[in-house]
């Protein structure tokens, strides 16, 4: 058997574009499952949650078109498990977090998915994938990034189950704004992305995109940030998206004038997108064709 380098190492060496790759999700349900997770946190972790119960919980959440994620505190597991939960609306302009706690995993099945069973909170939620049974890169890189962030923001930080984009490990979310980051462990201090968040700003070099937005919009916002240097979270809201002659035109709200970003949609050479993959596949990528601010010339 030929052993390949970890998928995240290969991705970094290839220089895979990180922008425009955020996992999709406008509504999120994060449920605490303390302890070791199987390949599927809710379905294959018998020491924590019964398979049938986990399946019922997952199906109930996904039926409402919400993303479900398991979370746990980093570090040593407490002797007495807790069952905390967060329901997050990541819709731009309507962001919210509601939180509470139930007595056991069966309580998750009866949880009001609109958050009305809990309390609203203004504190952000930072979740970094450390799902080692799903991908080794998440175990190694994710846990290191989580520990670094938790040292600065212990009350906000959680390890979480699979988010997608294993080759960009360490991957993470900052909610409720749905900022999806990658390669967090490569930052001099991963906690700086959270510090920027508290200032209403983001680190575009590590940002995969905003989970509530289509991938083309995520990519267009990246190119707008590169051109203008504007790193504010709320900048460059999308106006419309149009497919024109093999190109994608994304119109964004600019500072005083709209910004038109024209993208070329391409597919990569065949690659292994995760460590356990046995077959290569092509992944979608976006290149910049042109960027026009107001009625100026294309850049």
Secondary structure, DSSP 8 states (H G I E B T S, - for coil): ------HHHHHHHHT---TT-----SEEEEEE--S---SSTTTS-TTTS-HHHHHHHHHHHHHTT-EEEEEE-SSS--SS---EEEEEE--TT--EEEEEE-SSGGGGGG--TTSTTSEEE-S-EEEEE--TTT-HHIIIIIHHHHHHHHHH-TTTEEEES--S-GGG-S-EEEETTTEEE--GGGSS-TTHHHHHHHTTB--TTTEEEETTS-HHHHHHHHHHHHHH---BTTSS-EEEEEEETTEEEEEE--SSS-EEEEEEEEE-SSB--STT--S-B--EEEEEEEEEETTS---
